[in-house]
Amino acid sequence: MSALRVANCSGFYGDRLSAAREMVEGGPIDVLTGDWLAELTMLILAGNRLKGRPGYAPTFLRQLEDVLGPCLDRGIRIVTNAGGLDPAGCAEAVHELAARLGLSPKVAHVTGDDLMGRPLDLVNADTGERAPAAPLTANAYLGGRPVAAALSAGADVVVTGRVTDAALVTGPGIWRYGWGPGDLDALAGSVVAGHVIECGCQATGGNYAFFQDVPDLAHCGFPIAELRADGSSVITKHPGTGGLVSVGTVTAQLVYELGGPRYQGPDVVARFDTITLSDDGPDRVLISGVRGEPPPDTLKVAVNFPAGYRNTMTLVLTGLDVEAKARAAEEAIWARVPRESFDQVDVTLTDAGLLRITVMDADRRKAGRAFSSAVVETGLSSYPGFYGLTPPGDASPYGVYWPVLVPASEVRPRVFLDGEELPPVVQGEPVPGPIPAPIPGPALPEPPGGPVVRAPLGRVAGARSGDKGGNANLGVWAATAERYAWLAATLTTDRLKSLLPDLAPHRIDRHELPNIRALNFVVHGLLGRGVAASPRMDPQAKALGEELRAQVVDVPAALLPQGAAGEEPGA
């Protein structure tokens, strides 16, 4: 049986609108899929719904208009989580679009993820805290079996709400190959493939540490996973498109938004410490060897609740005595609106001379113009060279993402095809019990000795970082076994904190993945209560990896590229 070609056309709500057409027209594919949902997106959609707007991602319909006809002609199935908080409404909108185009697709939608109205134990799965407010949304992460059921019933388009990102690939894999709950390794392989392609161009050279090695990045092609019956896959892209698929670009995406080596999901636990990557030709990387374990007996639920209002003002400090100017600016501002009058205040002075002040409060009036106008009023009675980047404005509401767990047995996916409900979906068998031991990785050489050179860490290592709720993830990898051996011996948790002092107050978990020559760090609480509530300038920790790569360390000269100061060749 030939491989199932699953093409991605969206990595987030707001990604390139032309991508669906590019993937359909660029070469043969079997399934067109894309990821529209993040934890923050669910909060955005909830706000839209309160304003009378759709609770789904309307950009999906804009893309679908370009490709629905060609997909029906060529037998390409479409699978999307763009249904967000209203999969049924999105499915109805697909029907309306199709009627306008003179088409008659079979449209399925998946529900059962929405747990609003049910009693939930709102204890945060990461911190142990109890939610301080009533939920605005509560959606369980469903797996791939409802998607497979819809495809097996003949759906041309499948619209889901909150499913795991990987379910958009696992579901089509179950449909094509008939994997049962016991086919753990095959399921795990599909989860890894789904994790790689779900962020769109991040698998094909986008946001890549060694971006200078990526040809025609401005026209980066979206990824394709050629999924095989045993769960192995080849990651590639359409010929003639920009970007790069290499062991390095795939590794970068594997460590993105990752926790430990046991990647838990509703269909399977994928062991990331068993992944093998190998070149399979130009712009082709083979993923194989992935082992799977039974899924846990709980599902994660993404809860969002309203938390108050926030406002940010940014002032520019130039010339001499920047730190003294920052103190003068703060004194002038807090003389007008006392700092202690707000629920929360964050003040950041950047190396570039930006003084960024964020206030948060349950009272919109206090966090609104009462604050921002007070900052502007100091304009002629503050530090020399005063100017700001933000005009006085009102506060904006913000919410908090709150992960909780529910028994998997209490969540029942429901699948509808053209409005008619299909038979109940049979899920995998969750298995409670102790966490299995890590799987030993390949033997590593001894870290090289000899002379050392002061050089940025990024000359011998790549990195990619992101957010996991209120935690940040920082993945670091090396291109060779020798470099990884040195990296694993050198970059301890304490060393990471010394290189990035802002991380020092936080608990950090360190995970080794020697099979892909990578380390992953989870920095607990760096993002506060999550992206929407984080006062950081980089609320999703996207730049954390590049900040680390810029730090100068003692590197064995033998590990550096020729000339020591030269650019790192692609991983």
C-alpha positions as CSV (number, residue, x, y, z in Angstrom):
1,M,0.0,0.0,0.0
2,S,1.4,3.4,-1.0
3,A,2.1,6.0,1.7
4,L,-0.6,8.4,2.8
5,R,0.5,11.9,1.8
6,V,-0.8,14.3,4.5
7,A,-0.2,18.0,3.6
8,N,-0.3,20.8,6.1
9,C,-1.6,24.3,5.1
10,S,-1.8,26.1,8.4
11,G,0.3,26.2,11.6
12,F,-1.9,28.8,13.4
13,Y,-4.9,31.0,13.2
14,G,-3.5,33.7,10.8
15,D,-1.1,31.6,8.7
16,R,-0.6,32.1,5.0
17,L,-3.9,32.2,3.2
18,S,-2.5,30.9,-0.1
19,A,-1.1,27.8,1.5
20,A,-4.1,25.5,0.9
21,R,-4.1,26.3,-2.9
22,E,-0.3,25.9,-3.0
23,M,-0.5,22.4,-1.4
24,V,-3.3,21.2,-3.7
25,E,-1.7,22.6,-6.8
26,G,1.9,21.8,-6.0
27,G,1.8,18.0,-6.3
28,P,-0.1,14.9,-5.4
29,I,-1.5,14.7,-1.8
30,D,-4.2,12.5,-0.2
31,V,-5.2,14.6,2.8
32,L,-5.1,18.4,3.3
33,T,-5.0,19.4,6.9
34,G,-4.0,22.3,9.1
35,D,-3.9,23.5,12.7
36,W,-5.9,26.6,13.6
37,L,-6.0,26.2,17.3
38,A,-3.7,27.1,20.2
39,E,-4.6,27.6,23.8
40,L,-4.7,31.4,23.1
41,T,-6.9,30.8,20.0
42,M,-9.6,29.2,22.1
43,L,-9.6,32.4,24.3
44,I,-9.8,34.6,21.2
45,L,-12.7,32.6,19.8
46,A,-14.5,32.8,23.1
47,G,-14.1,36.6,22.9
48,N,-15.4,36.6,19.3
49,R,-18.4,34.5,20.3
50,L,-19.3,37.0,23.1
51,K,-19.3,39.7,20.5
52,G,-21.7,37.8,18.2
53,R,-18.9,36.6,15.8
54,P,-18.3,33.0,14.8
55,G,-16.8,30.7,17.4
56,Y,-14.7,29.0,14.6
57,A,-11.8,30.2,12.4
58,P,-13.3,31.9,9.4
59,T,-9.9,32.0,7.6
60,F,-10.4,28.3,7.0
61,L,-13.4,29.0,4.9
62,R,-11.4,31.6,2.9
63,Q,-8.8,28.9,2.1
64,L,-11.4,26.3,1.5
65,E,-13.0,28.4,-1.2
66,D,-9.9,28.1,-3.3
67,V,-9.5,24.3,-3.0
68,L,-12.8,22.6,-2.3
69,G,-13.6,21.9,-5.9
70,P,-10.1,20.6,-6.9
71,C,-10.1,18.5,-3.7
72,L,-13.4,16.9,-4.6
73,D,-12.2,16.2,-8.1
74,R,-9.0,14.6,-7.0
75,G,-10.3,12.7,-4.0
76,I,-8.3,14.8,-1.5
77,R,-9.9,14.6,2.0
78,I,-9.8,17.8,4.1
79,V,-9.3,17.6,7.9
80,T,-9.3,20.7,10.1
81,N,-9.6,21.7,13.7
82,A,-10.8,25.2,12.6
83,G,-14.2,24.4,14.2
84,G,-12.8,25.7,17.4
85,L,-15.7,26.3,19.8
86,D,-18.4,25.7,17.2
87,P,-17.6,22.7,14.9
88,A,-21.3,22.4,14.0
89,G,-21.5,26.0,12.9
90,C,-18.3,25.7,10.9
91,A,-19.6,22.6,9.2
92,E,-22.8,24.4,8.3
93,A,-20.7,27.3,6.9
94,V,-18.8,24.7,4.8
95,H,-22.2,23.5,3.4
96,E,-23.2,27.1,2.6
97,L,-19.9,27.8,0.9
98,A,-20.2,24.6,-1.1
99,A,-23.7,25.4,-2.2
100,R,-22.6,28.8,-3.4
101,L,-19.8,27.1,-5.4
102,G,-22.2,24.5,-6.9
103,L,-20.6,21.7,-5.0
104,S,-22.0,18.9,-2.8
105,P,-19.4,17.5,-0.4
106,K,-20.1,15.2,2.5
107,V,-19.2,17.2,5.6
108,A,-18.6,15.7,9.0
109,H,-18.1,17.5,12.3
110,V,-16.8,16.2,15.6
111,T,-18.0,17.3,19.0
112,G,-17.8,16.0,22.6
113,D,-14.7,18.0,23.5
114,D,-16.8,20.9,25.0
115,L,-17.2,20.2,28.7
116,M,-18.8,23.5,29.7
117,G,-21.6,22.9,32.1
118,R,-20.1,19.7,33.6
119,P,-18.6,19.6,37.1
120,L,-14.9,19.8,36.7
121,D,-12.1,19.6,39.2
122,L,-10.4,22.9,38.4
123,V,-7.0,22.0,39.9
124,N,-4.2,23.1,37.6
125,A,-2.4,20.0,36.2
126,D,1.0,21.9,36.2
127,T,0.9,23.9,39.5
128,G,-1.7,22.3,41.7
129,E,-3.6,25.6,42.1
130,R,-7.4,25.8,42.0
131,A,-8.9,28.2,39.3
132,P,-10.0,31.5,40.9
133,A,-12.9,32.1,38.5
134,A,-15.6,30.2,36.6
135,P,-14.5,28.9,33.2
136,L,-15.2,30.7,30.0
137,T,-14.3,27.7,27.9
138,A,-13.4,24.1,28.8
139,N,-12.4,21.7,26.0
140,A,-10.9,18.2,26.2
141,Y,-8.2,17.2,23.8
142,L,-9.7,14.5,21.7
143,G,-7.7,12.0,19.6
144,G,-7.7,10.7,16.1
145,R,-10.4,8.1,16.2
146,P,-13.3,10.4,15.7
147,V,-11.6,11.8,12.6
148,A,-11.0,8.3,11.3
149,A,-14.7,7.4,11.9
150,A,-15.8,10.4,9.9
151,L,-13.4,9.6,7.0
152,S,-14.5,6.0,7.0
153,A,-18.1,7.1,6.7
154,G,-17.2,8.9,3.5
155,A,-16.6,12.5,4.7
156,D,-14.9,14.7,2.2
157,V,-14.4,17.4,4.8
158,V,-14.0,16.8,8.6
159,V,-14.3,19.7,11.0
160,T,-13.3,19.2,14.6
161,G,-13.1,21.3,17.7
162,R,-10.3,20.8,20.2
163,V,-8.3,17.7,19.3
164,T,-4.6,17.2,19.8
165,D,-2.5,18.7,17.1
166,A,-1.2,15.3,16.1
167,A,-4.8,13.9,15.8
168,L,-5.0,15.6,12.4
169,V,-2.5,13.1,11.1
170,T,-3.2,10.2,13.4
171,G,-6.9,10.2,12.4
172,P,-6.2,9.8,8.7
173,G,-3.6,7.2,9.5
174,I,-6.2,5.1,11.4
175,W,-8.6,5.5,8.5
176,R,-6.1,4.4,5.8
177,Y,-4.4,1.6,7.7
178,G,-7.0,0.4,10.1
179,W,-4.8,0.6,13.2
180,G,-6.5,-0.7,16.3
181,P,-5.9,0.5,19.9
182,G,-3.1,-2.1,20.2
183,D,-1.1,-0.9,17.2
184,L,0.8,1.3,19.6
185,D,4.1,1.8,17.6
186,A,2.3,2.7,14.4
187,L,0.0,5.2,16.3
188,A,3.1,6.6,18.1
189,G,4.8,7.1,14.7
190,S,1.8,9.0,13.4
191,V,1.8,11.2,16.5
192,V,5.5,12.1,15.8
193,A,4.7,12.9,12.2
194,G,1.8,15.0,13.3
195,H,3.9,16.9,15.8
196,V,6.4,17.7,13.1
197,I,4.1,19.1,10.4
198,E,1.4,20.7,12.6
199,C,3.3,24.0,12.8
200,G,3.5,24.5,9.1
201,C,6.8,25.9,7.8
202,Q,8.6,25.4,11.1
203,A,9.3,21.9,9.7
204,T,10.6,23.2,6.4
205,G,13.1,25.9,7.5
206,G,10.9,28.5,9.1
207,N,12.2,30.0,12.4
208,Y,15.2,27.7,12.0
209,A,18.4,28.5,14.1
210,F,20.6,28.2,11.0
211,F,18.3,30.2,8.8
212,Q,21.1,31.3,6.5
213,D,21.2,27.8,5.2
214,V,17.6,27.8,4.1
215,P,17.1,28.6,0.4
216,D,14.3,31.0,-0.6
217,L,12.9,31.3,2.9
218,A,10.6,34.0,1.8
219,H,8.7,31.4,-0.3
220,C,9.0,28.6,2.2
221,G,6.9,25.5,1.2
222,F,4.6,23.8,3.7
223,P,5.4,20.3,4.9
224,I,4.1,16.9,3.8
225,A,4.2,13.7,5.9
226,E,4.3,10.5,3.8
227,L,2.8,8.2,6.4
228,R,3.4,4.5,6.1
229,A,1.5,1.5,7.4
230,D,4.0,0.8,10.2
231,G,3.8,4.4,11.4
232,S,7.1,5.5,9.9
233,S,7.0,8.6,7.8
234,V,9.0,10.8,5.4
235,I,8.8,14.5,6.0
236,T,9.1,16.5,2.7
237,K,7.6,19.4,0.7
238,H,6.5,20.0,-2.8
239,P,9.3,20.3,-5.4
240,G,10.2,23.8,-6.5
241,T,9.1,25.5,-3.2
242,G,11.5,27.4,-1.0
243,G,12.7,26.2,2.4
244,L,14.6,23.1,3.5
245,V,13.7,19.7,4.9
246,S,16.7,18.3,6.7
247,V,17.5,16.3,9.8
248,G,18.2,19.7,11.5
249,T,14.8,21.3,10.6
250,V,12.9,18.2,11.6
251,T,14.9,18.0,14.9
252,A,14.1,21.6,15.6
253,Q,10.4,20.9,15.3
254,L,10.6,17.7,17.3
255,V,11.8,19.7,20.4
256,Y,9.3,22.5,20.0
257,E,6.8,22.8,22.8
258,L,7.9,19.5,24.2
259,G,7.9,18.3,27.8
260,G,9.6,15.0,28.6
261,P,10.3,12.0,26.4
262,R,6.9,10.5,27.0
263,Y,4.6,12.5,24.7
264,Q,1.1,11.7,26.1
265,G,-2.0,11.8,24.0
266,P,-5.5,10.2,24.0
267,D,-4.5,7.6,21.4
268,V,-1.1,6.6,22.6
269,V,2.0,7.7,24.5
270,A,4.7,8.3,21.9
271,R,8.3,7.7,23.1
272,F,10.4,10.6,21.7
273,D,13.4,8.9,23.1
274,T,13.1,6.2,20.4
275,I,12.9,8.4,17.3
276,T,15.4,7.7,14.6
277,L,16.0,10.4,11.9
278,S,17.8,9.7,8.6
279,D,18.3,11.4,5.3
280,D,16.1,10.0,2.5
281,G,17.2,12.2,-0.3
282,P,17.0,16.0,-1.0
283,D,14.3,17.6,1.2
284,R,13.3,14.2,2.6
285,V,13.8,13.0,6.1
286,L,12.7,9.5,7.3
287,I,11.3,9.2,10.8
288,S,11.3,5.6,12.1
289,G,11.7,3.4,15.1
290,V,9.1,5.2,17.3
291,R,7.8,3.1,20.1
292,G,4.4,3.6,21.7
293,E,2.7,2.9,25.0
294,P,-1.0,2.7,26.0
295,P,-2.5,6.1,26.6
296,P,-3.1,7.4,30.1
297,D,-6.5,7.1,31.8
298,T,-7.0,10.9,31.8
299,L,-7.4,13.6,29.2
300,K,-6.1,17.1,29.3
301,V,-8.7,19.8,29.3
302,A,-7.9,23.4,28.1
303,V,-9.8,25.7,30.5
304,N,-9.8,29.4,29.9
305,F,-11.3,32.0,32.4
306,P,-11.4,35.8,32.4
307,A,-8.7,37.3,34.7
308,G,-9.1,41.0,34.5
309,Y,-7.7,43.9,32.4
310,R,-4.2,44.9,31.3
311,N,-2.5,47.9,29.8
312,T,1.1,48.5,28.7
313,M,3.0,51.7,28.1
314,T,6.6,51.7,26.6
315,L,9.0,54.6,27.0
316,V,12.4,55.0,25.1
317,L,15.5,55.8,27.1
318,T,18.6,57.0,25.2
319,G,22.0,58.5,25.9
320,L,23.7,58.5,29.3
321,D,22.5,57.2,32.7
322,V,19.8,55.0,31.3
323,E,19.1,53.2,34.6
324,A,18.8,56.5,36.5
325,K,16.4,57.8,33.8
326,A,14.3,54.6,34.3
327,R,14.1,55.3,38.0
328,A,13.1,58.9,37.4
329,A,10.4,57.8,35.0
330,E,9.0,55.3,37.4
331,E,9.0,57.8,40.3
332,A,7.1,60.3,38.2
333,I,4.5,57.7,37.1
334,W,3.9,56.1,40.5
335,A,3.5,59.6,42.0
336,R,0.3,59.9,39.9
337,V,-1.0,56.3,40.1
338,P,0.5,54.4,43.0
339,R,2.1,51.2,42.0
340,E,0.5,49.3,44.9
341,S,-3.0,50.3,43.7
342,F,-2.8,47.7,40.9
343,D,-3.3,43.9,41.3
344,Q,-0.1,43.3,39.4
345,V,2.7,45.4,37.9
346,D,5.6,44.4,35.7
347,V,8.4,46.7,34.8
348,T,11.1,45.7,32.3
349,L,14.1,47.7,31.2
350,T,15.6,46.1,28.0
351,D,19.2,46.3,26.8
352,A,17.9,48.4,23.9
353,G,16.7,51.1,26.3
354,L,13.0,50.4,26.3
355,L,11.1,50.8,29.6
356,R,8.0,48.7,29.4
357,I,5.4,49.0,32.2
358,T,2.4,46.7,32.3
359,V,-0.3,46.9,34.9
360,M,-3.1,44.4,35.5
361,D,-6.2,44.8,37.6
362,A,-9.7,43.5,38.0
363,D,-11.0,47.1,37.6
364,R,-10.9,48.2,33.9
365,R,-10.9,51.9,34.8
366,K,-7.8,51.6,36.9
367,A,-5.9,49.7,34.3
368,G,-7.2,51.9,31.5
369,R,-6.7,55.5,30.7
370,A,-6.2,56.3,34.4
371,F,-2.9,54.6,34.0
372,S,-1.9,55.4,30.4
373,S,-2.8,59.1,30.7
374,A,-0.8,59.3,33.9
375,V,2.3,58.1,32.0
376,V,1.8,60.6,29.2
377,E,1.3,63.5,31.8
378,T,4.9,63.0,32.9
379,G,6.1,63.9,29.4
380,L,7.4,67.4,30.3
381,S,8.4,66.5,33.9
382,S,10.5,63.4,33.5
383,Y,13.9,62.3,32.2
384,P,15.7,64.1,29.4
385,G,14.9,62.7,25.9
386,F,11.5,61.5,27.0
387,Y,9.4,59.9,24.3
388,G,7.1,56.9,24.1
389,L,6.1,54.2,21.6
390,T,2.5,53.9,22.8
391,P,-0.3,56.5,22.9
392,P,-2.6,56.6,25.9
393,G,-5.2,53.8,25.5
394,D,-7.8,51.8,27.3
395,A,-7.2,48.5,29.0
396,S,-7.9,45.3,27.3
397,P,-9.4,42.2,28.9
398,Y,-7.2,39.1,29.3
399,G,-7.8,35.5,30.2
400,V,-5.8,32.7,31.7
401,Y,-5.2,29.2,30.3
402,W,-5.7,26.6,32.9
403,P,-4.9,22.9,32.1
404,V,-6.9,20.3,34.1
405,L,-7.4,16.6,33.9
406,V,-10.5,14.5,33.6
407,P,-11.1,10.7,33.4
408,A,-10.9,9.7,29.8
409,S,-14.0,7.5,30.3
410,E,-16.1,10.6,31.0
411,V,-15.4,12.2,27.6
412,R,-17.5,10.8,24.7
413,P,-16.7,12.1,21.2
414,R,-19.6,12.4,18.8
415,V,-19.3,12.4,15.0
416,F,-22.0,13.8,12.7
417,L,-22.0,13.4,8.9
418,D,-24.2,15.9,7.1
419,G,-26.1,16.4,10.3
420,E,-26.7,12.7,11.1
421,E,-24.9,11.2,14.1
422,L,-22.7,8.2,13.4
423,P,-22.3,5.2,15.8
424,P,-20.2,5.9,19.0
425,V,-16.4,6.0,18.6
426,V,-14.4,3.3,20.3
427,Q,-11.3,4.8,22.0
428,G,-8.1,3.1,23.0
429,E,-7.8,1.4,26.4
430,P,-6.1,3.8,28.9
431,V,-3.7,2.1,31.3
432,P,-3.0,3.6,34.7
433,G,0.2,2.7,36.5
434,P,3.8,3.7,37.0
435,I,5.7,5.6,34.4
436,P,8.0,3.2,32.5
437,A,11.8,3.8,32.6
438,P,13.5,5.8,29.9
439,I,14.7,3.8,26.9
440,P,18.5,3.8,26.7
441,G,19.9,5.9,23.9
442,P,22.9,5.3,21.7
443,A,26.4,5.3,23.2
444,L,28.1,8.6,23.0
445,P,31.8,9.4,22.5
446,E,33.7,11.1,25.2
447,P,33.5,15.0,25.0
448,P,36.6,16.2,23.2
449,G,39.5,17.7,25.1
450,G,42.2,20.0,23.9
451,P,42.2,23.8,23.7
452,V,39.0,25.8,24.0
453,V,37.8,28.9,22.3
454,R,35.4,31.5,23.6
455,A,32.5,31.4,21.2
456,P,28.7,31.7,21.1
457,L,26.9,28.5,22.0
458,G,25.0,28.8,18.8
459,R,28.1,28.1,16.8
460,V,27.8,24.5,17.8
461,A,24.1,24.1,18.8
462,G,20.7,24.9,17.4
463,A,17.7,25.8,19.6
464,R,14.0,26.3,19.4
465,S,11.7,27.5,22.2
466,G,8.0,28.0,22.9
467,D,5.3,27.9,25.4
468,K,3.4,25.2,27.3
469,G,0.8,27.1,29.2
470,G,2.6,29.1,32.0
471,N,5.8,27.1,31.3
472,A,8.4,27.7,28.6
473,N,10.1,24.9,26.6
474,L,13.7,25.3,25.4
475,G,15.0,22.6,23.1
476,V,18.7,22.5,22.2
477,W,20.4,20.1,19.7
478,A,23.7,19.3,18.0
479,A,24.5,18.1,14.5
480,T,27.1,15.5,15.5
481,A,27.5,12.9,18.3
482,E,30.7,14.7,19.4
483,R,29.0,18.0,19.8
484,Y,26.1,16.4,21.6
485,A,28.3,14.6,24.0
486,W,29.9,18.0,24.9
487,L,26.5,19.7,25.0
488,A,25.0,17.1,27.3
489,A,28.0,17.3,29.7
490,T,28.1,21.1,29.7
491,L,24.6,22.4,29.6
492,T,23.3,21.4,33.0
493,T,20.3,23.1,34.6
494,D,22.7,25.2,36.8
495,R,24.7,26.2,33.7
496,L,21.5,27.2,31.9
497,K,20.5,29.5,34.8
498,S,24.0,31.1,34.8
499,L,23.8,31.8,31.1
500,L,20.2,33.1,31.3
501,P,19.9,34.7,34.8
502,D,16.2,35.5,34.3
503,L,15.6,31.7,34.6
504,A,17.3,31.4,37.9
505,P,14.2,31.8,40.1
506,H,12.3,29.0,38.3
507,R,12.3,25.2,38.6
508,I,13.7,23.7,35.4
509,D,13.3,20.1,34.3
510,R,16.0,18.7,32.0
511,H,15.4,15.9,29.6
512,E,18.0,14.1,27.5
513,L,17.1,12.8,24.0
514,P,20.4,11.3,22.8
515,N,18.7,9.5,19.9
516,I,18.1,12.9,18.2
517,R,21.1,14.5,19.9
518,A,18.9,17.0,21.8
519,L,18.2,18.3,25.3
520,N,14.9,19.7,26.4
521,F,14.4,22.1,29.3
522,V,11.0,22.9,30.8
523,V,11.1,26.2,32.7
524,H,8.2,26.2,35.1
525,G,6.3,29.4,35.6
526,L,8.4,31.6,33.4
527,L,5.3,32.8,31.5
528,G,3.2,33.3,34.7
529,R,-0.3,32.1,34.1
530,G,0.2,31.7,30.4
531,V,0.5,33.6,27.1
532,A,-2.5,36.0,27.4
533,A,-1.6,36.8,31.0
534,S,2.2,37.0,30.7
535,P,3.6,40.5,30.9
536,R,6.8,39.5,29.2
537,M,7.7,41.2,25.9
538,D,8.1,37.7,24.5
539,P,5.0,36.1,26.1
540,Q,5.4,32.8,24.2
541,A,9.1,32.4,24.9
542,K,9.8,32.3,21.1
543,A,13.2,34.1,21.5
544,L,14.5,32.1,24.5
545,G,16.4,29.7,22.3
546,E,18.2,32.4,20.4
547,E,19.0,34.3,23.6
548,L,20.8,31.1,24.8
549,R,22.6,30.6,21.5
550,A,24.0,34.1,21.7
551,Q,25.7,33.4,25.1
552,V,29.5,33.1,24.9
553,V,31.0,29.9,26.4
554,D,34.2,27.9,26.3
555,V,33.9,25.5,23.4
556,P,36.5,22.9,22.5
557,A,38.2,24.2,19.4
558,A,37.8,20.8,17.7
559,L,34.0,21.2,17.7
560,L,34.0,24.6,16.0
561,P,33.7,25.0,12.2
562,Q,36.8,25.8,10.3
563,G,38.2,29.2,11.3
564,A,36.4,29.1,14.7
565,A,34.6,32.4,13.9
566,G,32.9,31.1,10.7
567,E,29.2,30.5,10.4
568,E,27.8,27.2,11.5
569,P,27.0,24.9,8.6
570,G,23.5,23.5,8.5
571,A,22.6,20.8,11.0
